[in-house]
Amino acid sequence: MDMIELFKASVPEENSEELIMQYLDTAQSIILAHRFPFGTDRTEVEPQYKGLQLRIAIDLYNKRGAEGEKAHSENGVSRTYESSWVSQQLLDEIVPKAEVL
C-alpha cells in the first residue's frame, strides 16, 4: 500500500489525491527540517520516518480550517493546539542529526 492509499484508509472522506500529496509533501518537509536542522540535500525521509510522515500529514489535515488555534470551546468541546503546525508529541519523535563537513 502506498502513502496515498494509507492516508485514504485513515481518512476515508478525503479522495483528492492532489490534496493528500500536498499534506504528505508538507509532512516530509517538516521531518527533514527537524531531522537536519542545519540543512541537507536530501529530498526523501528515511524509511523509519514514513509512518510518522503519514501521521503528521493526517494531523495537518485534521487541523485544516483551525490552523494556529490556541483555544476553542463550543458545546462542551474544547480545543487548544500547543503548536500552530504540528502536535509537539509528533515532532518529539524526530531525532535531529548533524553531518560532519
N, CA, C and O atoms as CSV, one atom per row, in Angstrom:
chain,resi,resn,atom,element,x,y,z
A,1,MET,N,N,0.840,-1.174,0.000
A,1,MET,CA,C,0.000,0.000,0.000
A,1,MET,C,C,0.890,1.244,0.000
A,1,MET,O,O,1.812,1.342,0.811
A,2,ASP,N,N,0.630,2.176,-0.884
A,2,ASP,CA,C,1.439,3.401,-0.897
A,2,ASP,C,C,0.872,4.414,0.097
A,2,ASP,O,O,-0.182,4.196,0.696
A,3,MET,N,N,1.588,5.516,0.257
A,3,MET,CA,C,1.230,6.514,1.267
A,3,MET,C,C,-0.155,7.120,1.015
A,3,MET,O,O,-0.900,7.366,1.963
A,4,ILE,N,N,-0.502,7.359,-0.239
A,4,ILE,CA,C,-1.818,7.933,-0.555
A,4,ILE,C,C,-2.925,6.970,-0.133
A,4,ILE,O,O,-3.925,7.389,0.450
A,5,GLU,N,N,-2.749,5.686,-0.424
A,5,GLU,CA,C,-3.752,4.695,-0.038
A,5,GLU,C,C,-3.864,4.583,1.480
A,5,GLU,O,O,-4.963,4.432,2.012
A,6,LEU,N,N,-2.726,4.657,2.179
A,6,LEU,CA,C,-2.745,4.613,3.642
A,6,LEU,C,C,-3.476,5.827,4.210
A,6,LEU,O,O,-4.232,5.706,5.174
A,7,PHE,N,N,-3.250,7.000,3.609
A,7,PHE,CA,C,-3.944,8.216,4.044
A,7,PHE,C,C,-5.445,8.045,3.846
A,7,PHE,O,O,-6.232,8.344,4.743
A,8,LYS,N,N,-5.841,7.562,2.665
A,8,LYS,CA,C,-7.268,7.369,2.375
A,8,LYS,C,C,-7.901,6.359,3.326
A,8,LYS,O,O,-9.068,6.499,3.693
A,9,ALA,N,N,-7.136,5.341,3.729
A,9,ALA,CA,C,-7.659,4.349,4.671
A,9,ALA,C,C,-7.895,4.975,6.044
A,9,ALA,O,O,-8.821,4.592,6.758
A,10,SER,N,N,-7.054,5.936,6.406
A,10,SER,CA,C,-7.191,6.605,7.700
A,10,SER,C,C,-8.213,7.735,7.666
A,10,SER,O,O,-8.864,8.027,8.669
A,11,VAL,N,N,-8.347,8.365,6.504
A,11,VAL,CA,C,-9.269,9.498,6.342
A,11,VAL,C,C,-10.144,9.202,5.117
A,11,VAL,O,O,-9.939,9.792,4.057
A,12,PRO,N,N,-11.111,8.297,5.255
A,12,PRO,CA,C,-11.885,7.852,4.092
A,12,PRO,C,C,-12.710,8.937,3.407
A,12,PRO,O,O,-13.079,8.786,2.243
A,13,GLU,N,N,-13.003,10.028,4.112
A,13,GLU,CA,C,-13.815,11.082,3.482
A,13,GLU,C,C,-13.016,11.939,2.503
A,13,GLU,O,O,-13.604,12.721,1.756
A,14,GLU,N,N,-11.692,11.808,2.490
A,14,GLU,CA,C,-10.858,12.607,1.581
A,14,GLU,C,C,-10.424,11.759,0.390
A,14,GLU,O,O,-9.757,10.739,0.563
A,15,ASN,N,N,-10.799,12.176,-0.816
A,15,ASN,CA,C,-10.475,11.433,-2.031
A,15,ASN,C,C,-9.534,12.172,-2.965
A,15,ASN,O,O,-9.066,11.590,-3.943
A,16,SER,N,N,-9.245,13.431,-2.695
A,16,SER,CA,C,-8.406,14.229,-3.578
A,16,SER,C,C,-6.935,13.848,-3.401
A,16,SER,O,O,-6.306,14.205,-2.405
A,17,GLU,N,N,-6.401,13.123,-4.377
A,17,GLU,CA,C,-5.002,12.701,-4.292
A,17,GLU,C,C,-4.057,13.895,-4.322
A,17,GLU,O,O,-2.988,13.852,-3.715
A,18,GLU,N,N,-4.438,14.950,-5.017
A,18,GLU,CA,C,-3.608,16.155,-5.072
A,18,GLU,C,C,-3.494,16.792,-3.684
A,18,GLU,O,O,-2.405,17.182,-3.264
A,19,LEU,N,N,-4.612,16.895,-2.982
A,19,LEU,CA,C,-4.605,17.459,-1.632
A,19,LEU,C,C,-3.819,16.562,-0.671
A,19,LEU,O,O,-3.045,17.050,0.152
A,20,ILE,N,N,-4.024,15.256,-0.785
A,20,ILE,CA,C,-3.299,14.312,0.064
A,20,ILE,C,C,-1.800,14.447,-0.167
A,20,ILE,O,O,-1.026,14.445,0.790
A,21,MET,N,N,-1.379,14.563,-1.423
A,21,MET,CA,C,0.056,14.716,-1.728
A,21,MET,C,C,0.603,16.010,-1.146
A,21,MET,O,O,1.752,16.046,-0.706
A,22,GLN,N,N,-0.190,17.066,-1.134
A,22,GLN,CA,C,0.262,18.321,-0.526
A,22,GLN,C,C,0.543,18.128,0.959
A,22,GLN,O,O,1.556,18.608,1.468
A,23,TYR,N,N,-0.348,17.429,1.653
A,23,TYR,CA,C,-0.133,17.172,3.082
A,23,TYR,C,C,1.071,16.257,3.298
A,23,TYR,O,O,1.855,16.481,4.220
A,24,LEU,N,N,1.226,15.237,2.468
A,24,LEU,CA,C,2.376,14.332,2.602
A,24,LEU,C,C,3.683,15.060,2.309
A,24,LEU,O,O,4.682,14.837,2.992
A,25,ASP,N,N,3.685,15.923,1.305
A,25,ASP,CA,C,4.887,16.705,0.984
A,25,ASP,C,C,5.234,17.676,2.107
A,25,ASP,O,O,6.405,17.846,2.447
A,26,THR,N,N,4.218,18.310,2.681
A,26,THR,CA,C,4.455,19.226,3.799
A,26,THR,C,C,5.010,18.468,4.994
A,26,THR,O,O,5.942,18.933,5.650
A,27,ALA,N,N,4.441,17.299,5.282
A,27,ALA,CA,C,4.936,16.476,6.387
A,27,ALA,C,C,6.385,16.062,6.143
A,27,ALA,O,O,7.196,16.050,7.069
A,28,GLN,N,N,6.703,15.728,4.913
A,28,GLN,CA,C,8.079,15.366,4.556
A,28,GLN,C,C,9.023,16.534,4.809
A,28,GLN,O,O,10.104,16.349,5.370
A,29,SER,N,N,8.630,17.717,4.406
A,29,SER,CA,C,9.458,18.911,4.619
A,29,SER,C,C,9.665,19.184,6.106
A,29,SER,O,O,10.760,19.563,6.524
A,30,ILE,N,N,8.623,18.993,6.899
A,30,ILE,CA,C,8.719,19.204,8.346
A,30,ILE,C,C,9.710,18.216,8.955
A,30,ILE,O,O,10.553,18.599,9.766
A,31,ILE,N,N,9.609,16.955,8.568
A,31,ILE,CA,C,10.521,15.939,9.106
A,31,ILE,C,C,11.957,16.248,8.716
A,31,ILE,O,O,12.850,16.185,9.561
A,32,LEU,N,N,12.196,16.580,7.453
A,32,LEU,CA,C,13.562,16.884,7.008
A,32,LEU,C,C,14.119,18.108,7.722
A,32,LEU,O,O,15.300,18.137,8.067
A,33,ALA,N,N,13.285,19.115,7.947
A,33,ALA,CA,C,13.747,20.331,8.630
A,33,ALA,C,C,14.112,20.051,10.084
A,33,ALA,O,O,15.055,20.642,10.611
A,34,HIS,N,N,13.377,19.157,10.735
A,34,HIS,CA,C,13.680,18.827,12.129
A,34,HIS,C,C,14.791,17.781,12.233
A,34,HIS,O,O,15.577,17.799,13.181
A,35,ARG,N,N,14.854,16.885,11.275
A,35,ARG,CA,C,15.886,15.835,11.281
A,35,ARG,C,C,17.255,16.430,10.978
A,35,ARG,O,O,18.254,16.030,11.578
A,36,PHE,N,N,17.305,17.368,10.065
A,36,PHE,CA,C,18.559,18.001,9.650
A,36,PHE,C,C,18.443,19.510,9.854
A,36,PHE,O,O,18.266,20.249,8.886
A,37,PRO,N,N,18.540,19.979,11.108
A,37,PRO,CA,C,18.317,21.401,11.399
A,37,PRO,C,C,19.331,22.341,10.748
A,37,PRO,O,O,19.079,23.541,10.647
A,38,PHE,N,N,20.461,21.815,10.312
A,38,PHE,CA,C,21.472,22.661,9.673
A,38,PHE,C,C,21.438,22.530,8.157
A,38,PHE,O,O,22.361,22.970,7.472
A,39,GLY,N,N,20.380,21.927,7.636
A,39,GLY,CA,C,20.210,21.799,6.198
A,39,GLY,C,C,20.692,20.457,5.674
A,39,GLY,O,O,21.527,19.798,6.294
A,40,THR,N,N,20.164,20.065,4.538
A,40,THR,CA,C,20.541,18.817,3.891
A,40,THR,C,C,20.133,18.896,2.428
A,40,THR,O,O,19.299,19.713,2.039
A,41,ASP,N,N,20.740,18.031,1.631
A,41,ASP,CA,C,20.341,17.961,0.228
A,41,ASP,C,C,19.381,16.786,-0.006
A,41,ASP,O,O,19.010,16.493,-1.142
A,42,ARG,N,N,18.995,16.133,1.066
A,42,ARG,CA,C,18.064,15.008,0.955
A,42,ARG,C,C,16.668,15.514,0.592
A,42,ARG,O,O,16.251,16.597,1.003
A,43,THR,N,N,15.976,14.713,-0.173
A,43,THR,CA,C,14.623,15.084,-0.585
A,43,THR,C,C,13.580,14.072,-0.129
A,43,THR,O,O,12.382,14.306,-0.285
A,44,GLU,N,N,14.021,12.954,0.432
A,44,GLU,CA,C,13.113,11.916,0.913
A,44,GLU,C,C,13.389,11.644,2.384
A,44,GLU,O,O,14.531,11.732,2.836
A,45,VAL,N,N,12.342,11.314,3.128
A,45,VAL,CA,C,12.541,10.949,4.529
A,45,VAL,C,C,13.069,9.520,4.595
A,45,VAL,O,O,12.825,8.708,3.702
A,46,GLU,N,N,13.788,9.234,5.654
A,46,GLU,CA,C,14.324,7.892,5.858
A,46,GLU,C,C,13.172,6.927,6.128
A,46,GLU,O,O,12.129,7.338,6.638
A,47,PRO,N,N,13.350,5.651,5.793
A,47,PRO,CA,C,12.247,4.680,5.930
A,47,PRO,C,C,11.607,4.636,7.315
A,47,PRO,O,O,10.397,4.437,7.431
A,48,GLN,N,N,12.411,4.821,8.372
A,48,GLN,CA,C,11.845,4.745,9.721
A,48,GLN,C,C,10.900,5.906,10.025
A,48,GLN,O,O,10.185,5.867,11.026
A,49,TYR,N,N,10.885,6.938,9.181
A,49,TYR,CA,C,10.013,8.096,9.400
A,49,TYR,C,C,8.787,8.106,8.482
A,49,TYR,O,O,8.007,9.058,8.516
A,50,LYS,N,N,8.603,7.070,7.669
A,50,LYS,CA,C,7.454,7.036,6.754
A,50,LYS,C,C,6.124,7.016,7.518
A,50,LYS,O,O,5.180,7.713,7.144
A,51,GLY,N,N,6.054,6.224,8.577
A,51,GLY,CA,C,4.834,6.187,9.392
A,51,GLY,C,C,4.559,7.524,10.049
A,51,GLY,O,O,3.415,7.973,10.120
A,52,LEU,N,N,5.616,8.155,10.528
A,52,LEU,CA,C,5.480,9.475,11.140
A,52,LEU,C,C,5.044,10.503,10.100
A,52,LEU,O,O,4.242,11.388,10.400
A,53,GLN,N,N,5.565,10.391,8.886
A,53,GLN,CA,C,5.162,11.298,7.807
A,53,GLN,C,C,3.651,11.203,7.588
A,53,GLN,O,O,2.975,12.219,7.430
A,54,LEU,N,N,3.138,9.995,7.581
A,54,LEU,CA,C,1.699,9.801,7.407
A,54,LEU,C,C,0.924,10.406,8.573
A,54,LEU,O,O,-0.084,11.081,8.363
A,55,ARG,N,N,1.384,10.169,9.798
A,55,ARG,CA,C,0.690,10.698,10.973
A,55,ARG,C,C,0.726,12.221,11.022
A,55,ARG,O,O,-0.253,12.846,11.429
A,56,ILE,N,N,1.835,12.826,10.616
A,56,ILE,CA,C,1.911,14.291,10.571
A,56,ILE,C,C,0.968,14.832,9.501
A,56,ILE,O,O,0.286,15.833,9.722
A,57,ALA,N,N,0.928,14.174,8.341
A,57,ALA,CA,C,0.020,14.611,7.271
A,57,ALA,C,C,-1.433,14.559,7.748
A,57,ALA,O,O,-2.211,15.471,7.466
A,58,ILE,N,N,-1.794,13.509,8.459
A,58,ILE,CA,C,-3.157,13.388,8.987
A,58,ILE,C,C,-3.410,14.449,10.056
A,58,ILE,O,O,-4.499,15.020,10.118
A,59,ASP,N,N,-2.412,14.713,10.894
A,59,ASP,CA,C,-2.525,15.758,11.917
A,59,ASP,C,C,-2.785,17.114,11.256
A,59,ASP,O,O,-3.653,17.865,11.699
A,60,LEU,N,N,-2.042,17.423,10.207
A,60,LEU,CA,C,-2.239,18.680,9.480
A,60,LEU,C,C,-3.631,18.729,8.847
A,60,LEU,O,O,-4.305,19.758,8.894
A,61,TYR,N,N,-4.053,17.613,8.259
A,61,TYR,CA,C,-5.374,17.543,7.635
A,61,TYR,C,C,-6.476,17.800,8.668
A,61,TYR,O,O,-7.423,18.544,8.412
A,62,ASN,N,N,-6.334,17.178,9.827
A,62,ASN,CA,C,-7.353,17.322,10.870
A,62,ASN,C,C,-7.426,18.735,11.433
A,62,ASN,O,O,-8.453,19.127,11.987
A,63,LYS,N,N,-6.352,19.499,11.299
A,63,LYS,CA,C,-6.336,20.873,11.817
A,63,LYS,C,C,-6.701,21.912,10.756
A,63,LYS,O,O,-6.724,23.107,11.054
A,64,ARG,N,N,-6.981,21.489,9.543
A,64,ARG,CA,C,-7.285,22.466,8.492
A,64,ARG,C,C,-8.516,23.267,8.879
A,64,ARG,O,O,-9.485,22.736,9.421
A,65,GLY,N,N,-8.452,24.529,8.592
A,65,GLY,CA,C,-9.538,25.425,8.962
A,65,GLY,C,C,-9.400,25.966,10.371
A,65,GLY,O,O,-10.099,26.903,10.758
A,66,ALA,N,N,-8.493,25.368,11.140
A,66,ALA,CA,C,-8.279,25.829,12.516
A,66,ALA,C,C,-6.782,26.001,12.761
A,66,ALA,O,O,-6.311,25.843,13.887
A,67,GLU,N,N,-6.039,26.324,11.705
A,67,GLU,CA,C,-4.601,26.471,11.814
A,67,GLU,C,C,-4.241,27.495,12.878
A,67,GLU,O,O,-4.786,28.599,12.904
A,68,GLY,N,N,-3.331,27.125,13.741
A,68,GLY,CA,C,-2.850,28.047,14.754
A,68,GLY,C,C,-3.785,28.262,15.925
A,68,GLY,O,O,-3.521,29.103,16.784
A,69,GLU,N,N,-4.861,27.522,15.969
A,69,GLU,CA,C,-5.843,27.708,17.035
A,69,GLU,C,C,-5.194,27.438,18.387
A,69,GLU,O,O,-4.576,26.392,18.583
A,70,LYS,N,N,-5.329,28.361,19.303
A,70,LYS,CA,C,-4.754,28.206,20.641
A,70,LYS,C,C,-5.808,27.795,21.654
A,70,LYS,O,O,-5.484,27.140,22.645
A,71,ALA,N,N,-7.049,28.162,21.430
A,71,ALA,CA,C,-8.124,27.756,22.337
A,71,ALA,C,C,-9.449,27.861,21.598
A,71,ALA,O,O,-9.637,28.736,20.753
A,72,HIS,N,N,-10.359,26.964,21.926
A,72,HIS,CA,C,-11.674,26.979,21.297
A,72,HIS,C,C,-12.598,26.107,22.137
A,72,HIS,O,O,-12.257,24.967,22.454
A,73,SER,N,N,-13.727,26.615,22.489
A,73,SER,CA,C,-14.728,25.837,23.225
A,73,SER,C,C,-16.080,26.039,22.572
A,73,SER,O,O,-16.481,27.161,22.263
A,74,GLU,N,N,-16.771,24.933,22.369
A,74,GLU,CA,C,-18.096,25.003,21.759
A,74,GLU,C,C,-18.859,23.733,22.109
A,74,GLU,O,O,-18.376,22.628,21.865
A,75,ASN,N,N,-20.032,23.886,22.670
A,75,ASN,CA,C,-20.890,22.746,23.018
A,75,ASN,C,C,-20.157,21.674,23.821
A,75,ASN,O,O,-20.330,20.481,23.575
A,76,GLY,N,N,-19.354,22.095,24.762
A,76,GLY,CA,C,-18.645,21.149,25.614
A,76,GLY,C,C,-17.379,20.571,25.016
A,76,GLY,O,O,-16.715,19.754,25.653
A,77,VAL,N,N,-17.031,20.978,23.803
A,77,VAL,CA,C,-15.800,20.521,23.160
A,77,VAL,C,C,-14.777,21.633,23.265
A,77,VAL,O,O,-15.051,22.778,22.905
A,78,SER,N,N,-13.607,21.295,23.755
A,78,SER,CA,C,-12.555,22.293,23.926
A,78,SER,C,C,-11.320,21.875,23.146
A,78,SER,O,O,-10.896,20.721,23.222
A,79,ARG,N,N,-10.738,22.807,22.395
A,79,ARG,CA,C,-9.529,22.533,21.613
A,79,ARG,C,C,-8.472,23.569,21.941
A,79,ARG,O,O,-8.768,24.761,22.027
A,80,THR,N,N,-7.256,23.122,22.121
A,80,THR,CA,C,-6.110,24.004,22.290
A,80,THR,C,C,-4.938,23.340,21.601
A,80,THR,O,O,-4.596,22.204,21.931
A,81,TYR,N,N,-4.322,24.008,20.666
A,81,TYR,CA,C,-3.149,23.456,19.984
A,81,TYR,C,C,-1.907,24.085,20.575
A,81,TYR,O,O,-1.776,25.308,20.626
A,82,GLU,N,N,-1.001,23.240,21.020
A,82,GLU,CA,C,0.225,23.757,21.612
A,82,GLU,C,C,1.204,24.230,20.548
A,82,GLU,O,O,2.134,24.979,20.846
A,83,SER,N,N,1.001,23.801,19.323
A,83,SER,CA,C,1.839,24.222,18.208
A,83,SER,C,C,0.917,24.559,17.047
A,83,SER,O,O,-0.058,23.847,16.804
A,84,SER,N,N,1.207,25.619,16.340
A,84,SER,CA,C,0.310,26.011,15.257
A,84,SER,C,C,0.443,25.108,14.034
A,84,SER,O,O,-0.439,25.105,13.175
A,85,TRP,N,N,1.509,24.355,13.944
A,85,TRP,CA,C,1.705,23.481,12.790
A,85,TRP,C,C,1.386,22.034,13.095
A,85,TRP,O,O,0.418,21.474,12.580
A,86,VAL,N,N,2.208,21.438,13.936
A,86,VAL,CA,C,2.129,20.002,14.183
A,86,VAL,C,C,2.164,19.756,15.686
A,86,VAL,O,O,2.814,20.498,16.423
A,87,SER,N,N,1.482,18.737,16.134
A,87,SER,CA,C,1.489,18.386,17.548
A,87,SER,C,C,2.916,18.127,18.023
A,87,SER,O,O,3.686,17.438,17.354
A,88,GLN,N,N,3.255,18.679,19.167
A,88,GLN,CA,C,4.609,18.536,19.705
A,88,GLN,C,C,4.977,17.070,19.930
A,88,GLN,O,O,6.140,16.694,19.780
A,89,GLN,N,N,4.002,16.246,20.285
A,89,GLN,CA,C,4.271,14.825,20.501
A,89,GLN,C,C,4.817,14.174,19.235
A,89,GLN,O,O,5.688,13.307,19.311
A,90,LEU,N,N,4.319,14.577,18.083
A,90,LEU,CA,C,4.815,14.025,16.822
A,90,LEU,C,C,6.208,14.558,16.511
A,90,LEU,O,O,7.080,13.804,16.079
A,91,LEU,N,N,6.418,15.842,16.729
A,91,LEU,CA,C,7.735,16.428,16.468
A,91,LEU,C,C,8.805,15.825,17.369
A,91,LEU,O,O,9.962,15.709,16.966
A,92,ASP,N,N,8.427,15.440,18.587
A,92,ASP,CA,C,9.385,14.848,19.524
A,92,ASP,C,C,9.904,13.492,19.054
A,92,ASP,O,O,10.921,13.017,19.558
A,93,GLU,N,N,9.227,12.866,18.104
A,93,GLU,CA,C,9.671,11.574,17.578
A,93,GLU,C,C,10.806,11.715,16.562
A,93,GLU,O,O,11.413,10.718,16.171
A,94,ILE,N,N,11.092,12.932,16.138
A,94,ILE,CA,C,12.149,13.168,15.146
A,94,ILE,C,C,13.459,13.411,15.880
A,94,ILE,O,O,13.563,14.327,16.695
A,95,VAL,N,N,14.454,12.588,15.588
A,95,VAL,CA,C,15.768,12.721,16.213
A,95,VAL,C,C,16.641,13.580,15.302
A,95,VAL,O,O,16.934,13.180,14.175
A,96,PRO,N,N,17.064,14.763,15.778
A,96,PRO,CA,C,17.928,15.616,14.951
A,96,PRO,C,C,19.255,14.928,14.644
A,96,PRO,O,O,19.778,14.158,15.450
A,97,LYS,N,N,19.774,15.220,13.483
A,97,LYS,CA,C,21.020,14.605,13.040
A,97,LYS,C,C,21.876,15.682,12.391
A,97,LYS,O,O,21.395,16.471,11.578
A,98,ALA,N,N,23.147,15.703,12.761
A,98,ALA,CA,C,24.093,16.640,12.145
A,98,ALA,C,C,25.122,15.831,11.369
A,98,ALA,O,O,25.475,14.722,11.770
A,99,GLU,N,N,25.591,16.368,10.288
A,99,GLU,CA,C,26.593,15.688,9.475
A,99,GLU,C,C,27.897,16.463,9.536
A,99,GLU,O,O,27.906,17.694,9.572
A,100,VAL,N,N,28.990,15.730,9.546
A,100,VAL,CA,C,30.308,16.350,9.573
A,100,VAL,C,C,30.654,16.817,8.166
A,100,VAL,O,O,30.488,16.082,7.193
A,101,LEU,N,N,31.136,18.043,8.077
A,101,LEU,CA,C,31.512,18.585,6.765
A,101,LEU,C,C,32.949,18.273,6.446
A,101,LEU,O,O,33.441,18.651,5.383
